[in-house]
Amino acid sequence: MVKKDLEAPQLFTKPVTQAQTKQNSLLELAIALCTVIFVLCILVMLAPLKSLAAISVTSHMPGGDLLVKAGSWLPSDLHIATNPVLSKQGTGNIEFLLLMGLAFVVYGVCALLILRQAPEGKNRRTLQLIWVGVVIGGLFFLFGPDLLSHDIFVYAGYGRLIDVYHANPYFVPLSTYSHDPVYALDDYASSTSAYGPFWLVVCAISGLVSGAHPLRYIIFFRLVGLAAHVVNIMLVASILRMMGRSSRTVTLGTQLYAWNPLVLLESSHGGHNDIFMITFILLGILFSVRAEKRRFAQRGWYLLPIAAFTLATLVKYTVAPLVILFLIALACVRVRPAAATSLSLRENVVLRWKPALLAVLLTVLTSGIIILMFYGPFFAGHSIHAIASSFTSPPSSQAAHKSLLDGIIKWSKQHPLAPHSFKHALVYQLSRHFVWNLISIITLAVTIISGAFWMWHRPTIRTFILASLTTLGALLLVVPWFLPWYVTWLVALAVVCLPVMQERIARGLLAFTLTFSASAFFLYLYNGIPPANVWSPFSCLLTFGPPVLAFFFSAVIGRRLNRPANKVIQSVNPAFKMPK
């Protein structure tokens, strides 16, 4: 059974009074003001972004120069470095992060205003305002004359390899064709593909549409990112409605995903494939919730979710744990039905383990067939050794980037320790890529096993989502290769399992995710541009420390702070029971 909203006890369910109507109108007015400020933050942000990350290609972005004029009043040089170029870039860096911080403040204030609305109100105007902020803000980012990340040209390079040179991106890098117009813009032109074959299909389509014009690739992938973001917003709202959440919770979840500054930036500006991948994660969750309501009675109800999760993995195989966790969830749900029965747990296991095993095997077979369908055309005719090398050759499989490992490596170079000492031996071990790969594997194993126990005791799709969020969140803290847009995976999972009253683990995970989406922007500060141009373990703490503290405070300490409020509710309504 899906948990009901516990945010509005029956005692307080009364007809809407004139005072409440007036309050809702004032709240909608305040949300409208938040929408205006949020959109203006994005518009003004384009000016410092141009000074920070403009390239020759983006200078020809249609309407880009006109949009930048809105922020022309900002100081262009705060003289923070002796080099005038670095000084201007550093100024843009500071202004960009300050405006992004303001956008997060508006984002949080809007969420608090939604929480003050009536639980079962229609919230139509609020939803309309959310969509206005997404569409206008997304279009501003789309036509911004700058590019923070060059991943779009990496995708373009794969498309050019497939369409123009009929080469295999898993075995042939773009540097083989150094005369290509995208080659000079591709930061990973000397590496083979690190993405799944489903995304390479999208890259091939981009090559057919964009040809040899780099600007067209930017527009293409930004449009794909914005379109995927719009679809994801609708999926989030549909999932929450299907779970039986209140109208206010649906609106809140929609706003928390739609307006998240990190998600909006990386979708319509960065054009990252993570947003496209999230579409299939959310689609899989929607199919799963629908299957749960029908008690997974027919094969199609659990084959559709695994197909969606497999396609997400075929964009980025980093989310493969979702496939494993879904198989575990399916087994738990089939063995332990949600509906009450006269049978004991042991009798249920004896009676149902064979059908459950058959369902899991059929699901594994379906996933395997989809994987073979996509990888087959790329791997046919290649040796097993060559195929294995295609997974280990990309830089993300060998190097460290903006992670704890990266910080330790750089710190050890700046602060050499005495040889043959214990500290030297410890730092040496912690600066090895192999060690952190092992830590990542152990983290995955522990969280997946914990999730399996969790789902066994509470076999619901919502538990599966929380287990997936826990697994991916823990993994991102320890992976050797980390980038800010990875956090968008967590945001999508967190907003479809918003915590009900006193559900401390879910509340902690939500706090962890939203804090992580803000602290990830410290990675944009440490990019070699003044005033902070040194990446160190202390820099890592600014990125990874706040979300961990937010989880601890919300899940552990916050529980104690909420006890007085719960006692007040119970004193007024003795029939109300706090969930465990």
Protein Blocks (a to p, Z undefined) as FASTA:
>chain_A
ZZddfkbcfklmccddfklmmmmmmmmmmmmmmmmmmmmmmmmmmmmmmmmmgcfklmmg
ghklmmmmmmmmpcfbgolafblklmmmmmmmmmmmmmmmmmmmmmmmmmmmmmmpcfkb
nklmmmmmmmmmmmmmmmmmmmpccdfbfklmmmmmmmmmmmmnopafklpcfklmmmbm
klmmmmklmbccfbdfklmmmmmmmmmmnomafklmmmmmmmmmmmmmmmmmmmmmmmmm
mnopafklmmmmmmmmmmmmklmmmmmmnopaklmmmmmmmmmmmmmmmmmmnoomamkl
mmmmmmmmmmmmmmpmklmmmmmmmmmmmmmmmmmcfbdcfbdfklmmmmmmmmmmmmmm
mmmmmmmmmmmmmmmmmmgopafklmmmmmmmpmklmmcchifklmmmmmmmmmccdehi
aklmmmmmmmpfklmmmmmmmmmmmmmmmmmmmmmmmccfklmmmmmmmmmmmmmmmgmb
dcfklmmmmmmmmmmmcccehilklmmmmmmmmmmmmmmmmmmmmnopafbfcdcfklmm
mmmmmmmmmmmmmmmmmmmmmmmmmmmmmmmmmmbccdZZ
